[in-house]
Amino acid sequence: MNSFIFSNPPHSFDPAQVLEDYRLAVISRACSLLVRKEVFSGRAKFGIYGDGKELCQIALARSMRPGDYISGYYRDQTIGAAIGDLTWPQYFAQLYGHPDIQFDPHSGGRQMNNHHATRWLDEDGKWLDQTSRYNTVAGISSTAGQIPRALGIAYASKMYRERADLKDHEALFSKQGQEVCFTTIGDASTSEGMFLECINAAGVLQIPIVFSVWDDGYGISVPIEFQTTKSSISKALAGYQRNEQEKGLEIIQVKAWDYPGLVAAYQKAAELARKDFVPCLVHVIECTQPQGHSASGSHERYKSAQRLAWELEADCNVLFRQWVLAENIASEEQLKVIDDEAVVLARKYQKEAFAAYMASVEVDKKGFLRIAKNLLESTNEPSLLQPIIDELNALPYPIFSDLVRAGRKTLRAFRFYQGPAVKLLRKWLDDLEKLNRRRFSSHQMSESDESPLLIQGVKPTYEKEPVLVDGREILNKAFSQFLEDPRVFILGEDVGKIGDVNQTLAGLQEKFGPLKVTDTGIREVSIVGQGIGASMRGLRPIVEIQYLDYIFYPFPVLSDDWACLHYRTAGGQKAPMILRTRGHRLEGIWHSGSPMAVLINGLRGVHFCVPRNMTQAAGMYRTLLKGDDPGIVIECLNGYRLKEPMPSNLTEIEVPLGIPEILREGTDLTVVTYGSMCRIVMEAAETLAGLGISVEVIDAQTLLPFDRHHSILASIQKTHRVIFADEDMPGGASAYMMQEVLDNQGAFTWLESPAVCIAATAHRPAYSSDGDYFSKPNTENVVDAVYEIMRESDPSTYPAIYF
């Protein structure tokens, strides 16, 4: 293992390029070493670095072309620097959490260092050209989380190459599908199911993707023999190797310190992917990790002395240096100059980045100290103020939260003083709070003029005697119209040939073709990955999870990547995919799900639509497609064959997001619900009317956003009583709606009776009609709950029924 024999280069190397690569390798290493020091000094909170992977990353970068993509994780700093998408001052600005995108354009201080992202959107949230630049998809820490969207990035190239109808839409996103997506992963993370699923999907799809595995033999402290079959991902995946008879992947193994071998390997992989759409796996073995996994620990605790000694010898930078000397490309003196210069430059970039960050804090600190001086002069209370100032000044590296803390402490200390200086301090603190909300909480959703929240809505209209049709027919007609847009495509299990399991897409694959309505395997993670990546490249995918209960298979991808993409890039990237699924009542444990609270709390950053029927669903899809935010639509499983009147304006209906609809007006009590529960509550309201109780029924329509204009509060101000009803488990979405209305809308003061939640039982629904009745809220439950509230306020009018 200690014999380091370099590959024979298939071509000669340009000495200038080699020295440029050497210069990049050593400065990247110098920056990595500084990251660890900055964490231990207290100036940075956490650090992670790409040392030991410099050479393979340089080789990868040299095989990229403008328009290509890198979907990596938290070790790919050398790639970013090589393609010009990352500067070293930006690298350190992100380390310190600088929230100004002029200094950290990748995340605006929202992600730890080594999480890079090309800014694809201008200041107005509109797409910029991706074809003339090297593109970095927003970095992600979740192990293997970078892989699914890479599948979609590459799949988009296939769409642009093979679909002539996209010609007029490709200008900013593709050059006839020639782009390759490179994606990187540590060897231990290849044990994750999402990696293995996407490898399989890539082999099926035959798309231009190059997987790179950095194999350093460990997953933090766990050695590879406990991670991977045969202790080698390329051996474990050997069955995927293509041959003359069968398509598959091209699998290439190369050593991390072998510069000529790495260059040749990546040139081969890039050409196969770009020209022939052959997915490739480059397994880079014998990587080292000179500083261990991250700043949170030391690899000396789990690596043997022999392993540590070998890592010193096998260091890619050390061996690259030896190769350069052996090939007479440069002298020892020339390389020493580069080595020394790298250390100086790295320190310079680090100091400049830290100084810029501290300068941004200093502006607000000086503002506080000026106001504090005025306060001291006007109150003459040094004993109240001086300790706060001394505490602030004693901090070696004050940050924005320290200033807010000081301001709040000061206001508490001077709570009995109401002079101009106190008012000025309040204003300063309020202004700083607003600024910090912008720094750290902007771009949860689109802020562009294409935001779906700007769509006012178009209500359905009907003929005097409308035709009654199955709900599935309404959706079928709507989807047929959506698919007229070349950018829109639908993919998922069974959506194509049979038109999905509920026939809402019947005949549409035949009409539009298999690249518009596409059947997939049973592989939810890679389905959503295809959609997320494609939506990053100007396409408008509608991806289907066949049943809502199965959304937990891809949930980490949806939560960690899709939902927070726009936020964690500070408005730099977006993925306006629509996820289509169906849930609520049907039969049994795995086809009746309504886990709304899990989803809405795990998917903040996504519009969450819960239509009560297929007409509403069609309008929600249209709203989302006209906007630039991601969205989920959960159709009612039991609604596809229920009759609905066919709207005369189906192709125009738009449902505004966050605007509830009053389904039935009433005066005694308000019931807030959504989805399949709307029908049950409406049936209950009819029964209650016969008992002399007037119920107002409100369909929330969307849970995210929820009642933006507080129309539910207006209803409660009229009825003074409220029930929140749904079929999530207790403490779920009903409790969420209650909090929104009571806490955020201030409805509590208008209530004459306690607010009540109606939810499902605290277990999965049992099978059969009886199982549905006894597991989920039913009409009688709603009637009894409303009646009991009215009985408590007027027992003479509403006497007890059951006791």
Steps between C-alpha positions, in 0.01 A plus 500: 500500500800727543602470134392814320527441127345767283304424184663557166330810362322440169611844390752764596415758762521875462754604768316827560175315567672252730654780705163674514350179633779467752449859613128433548564179694736661749292811560191285551692298758623816671143627524381168644765518771393852588136398537583264784712766670222758472254265666736428788571871540129568552459720195298234315238261632570186297728400216512231239750476217610323185861422585622176352259529205667792320647309207195297403288812520737689272486217246121499516483877455733488198256265324208737547377746240294818538140394546593191705387445859658381820265364765730445792522499872722661762848408374498643148675830557773425246245436225329830574828690490615319183188590303496857628174461692668551838759751613705446812369819666147359444615170649600672823201737500275194510709354780425806712132510401516839330135568408578741214475330159765738370743305719329160510294480178457127550280510808499846656649356819227237534709191439825386651815521292541282192132519403518678169230613257511693174260792502256403226252777578535875462389751762142470374499120533516441124714230337850586385687320223631158612655405165796740502622426852603211717211417730510388861177358642452614859713290734337277757626330815250214515692192399425404138247784480688650206441195283124502420486854360815421295294232328245767405764746381631234261149388405427857387785471248330194358172689477662794324684271258214270409199733501477740208211687662742638763711680242340837574546456877861386525685832452592548867524134594652279233700471180317212336545289813879489490536570872640247745412490868788398725406391849731411788465291812713350774541125489314438827194687376470261207340265753199732509197368318451817301843461339435140401153583373634782284778282360233259384285781360796649311567163340137473395471857374839517321568863579818715501605468862841426654502372857826554690569306818777638722615185677715569805415175673286639783158640580609732781642225726347190340734317260386395155473128581196587711359728231520339158475149358848383392631826653470660157207680343628431148519126575161507670344668195680287242168360377410846371802505267381536142610257232453453127156346547361698792484861599605600847773711659865542416695435819850644526740460791790740551732602783463835671871587471545394136479830312535360144265213581241738644512730199456208263219347707296817511554581136371153412199526732406849384519403133289187547238691694493802272511325164325170558296562816678221680481550879839450661630420846852615581620324813792700637689276742786566742373842597630644825350736756795682659288681761241232555130532432443854629587748772279310743745217561839342444566197280791400721237348732396232254776459241796278569855634503567299185203657322599850608855444376371373166276805463804726533669313216188473280400864534394602148673838522826343611496244220388757243804703597723197451348434158551861390865477599548158339350624173733803507204734475639722775794519734502466876559874529202583278270278701622643828411848379150377419474323837605808695280729296196278565541530877528878476202532268279272707571702812436822307162378375404377845591829668319704237184292535502521878569873495210556260268301724609688812464832314137421420435434870694810603254727319215387726723489808596864455134587464422333831790668678393844375150447634639359825706816544190715453311283744773534759510877462122536528450266797831510685462130592844349431432210735220382270678548172873461549497125577315440173748709302797337674362154424458589133845658471659199666389274220795434267276434199150645554232387257154631415324300771732652762379846399135400520565343840663822621210708372241284671690499828525877488129549439420270791740691723344835403138384499401780740644771273302623202713785368615564142815290543296193597267554206802530272636173636166330437505620142860388454415155635186474287694599187772248581246225561342569160841500336590171664170345396597592147854370547399165644136438404437636150410294193311226677273532199532680169523878520478547125209633296434138402411398855182291496383703800436788260239300307157629595307198382225415252194322636330221309187588306232259392230464240143523626480121494863383512602151397594280795820303445743295707757716672775317312363631171539858617863441588562318174377797301703741713823301468450479127505878488802530732699264278457733203782699662824336376665556837240293686544127534362240738688201633432233755396141554223388261427849368568416136360196330204448735449870570570465876319273741200734512485571126550875533770481230325249277598545135747781566817299435358394169414862422822667617762227492704307760740788574203716604310239702761255625474173687768438761604213720399477863767742620356805674834658595627514144158603366506817707870540420418498130240767560707722727800503269293554185314790663836665571553511124189683390264203466172463688470140615199358679630193680271247655527309825229244447366510856562759767621237748800436272618858520723399790727306266631823339422724797864583586554617141184708508578653838878541494538609138182599317308688770792710623688557172380856440558592864844348546630668184358836614288515186772373270337178378151357468335171410132560412407134479145393578457181700171327436361235733175373647396424852230514769231235503513176303578172667761370735813603675714600201246656266303731728766732632453857612829576680466872440680628807812299416499638147418865561758524775765320299436677171493869584588674177244304298139597426278230645169457318220276631210522252160362593418393145660473159375835375686668785804283430505607134493866606783446747720334237441792267591751772821315583597465134457875449728568799863424578473329840496128579167350597325183614147407402334222700195376313216319678532127443127447521418784261596367159167330435281742690289710267584866454347758268728573207596871513447696182832681565712206611800620299498831687437407865768617744480446874673773702737360761435570866141615441236281670159455342171516688305195387194566717413812693381475857456695821543263796838333451791491254656173383837528324607198297643392164528215252276196539370629832315779319238255376456349846472837671248619239288190565523570873401862448187387319411268787569775753273740315218256574593533869477877481875567484648721227855399413741699287731263309837627380734311270858608578603388146873535577687432822812682381427786475209502742226765495718795401221757545352363824158419359458227764532765770221696332278191516576445868420863573153416370445152650723518813558125486740288295591141426808397303439168329724276296613138476861540609589348837424690823729798544559513126361735238189579707729628778705687240189676369389579854834661581495701178154638577520542878860616531577673171154637425412581862166321483506389863341820631198450273417151623206431729581129515834317498640421157480129416706273275358196324763259371549134417586238758863474609577204278503409134154447349365149513389328180142488365211742523468433871870567537454836330201586716666421829848629411419829330255774598152432367185703457363396840824608673466846352129528579557395861796732552307801371189408695697460824651848465155648445355296790758635743403858416120438487403166662130576495493540123742213441437230761734206546461224243710209623497547876 
